[in-house]
Amino acid sequence: MMFLYKIEIEMEEATGHLIILAETDEKAFEAVDSQLERHYVKMPVLKSAAIVEKKRTSAGAGYFIPHQSLL
């Protein structure tokens, strides 16, 4: 069984969410660095990573990530 993970990432200069498909929590965390390396030219300093949601995969499974309010 595979799961969709929403992982909250905190770096020195930014924060964000990583959505990843993995079999276990451990494998999801193992993939964090490689996913960040694909996105950035220079690897940022990772301060923390935490699973904030975990869903079983099925047709139509996904996440809505709202933009931050400016207020």
Secondary structure, DSSP 8 states (H G I E B T S, - for coil): --EEEEEEEEESS-EEEEEEEESSHHHHHHTHHHHHHHH-SS---EEEEEEEEEEE--TT-----------
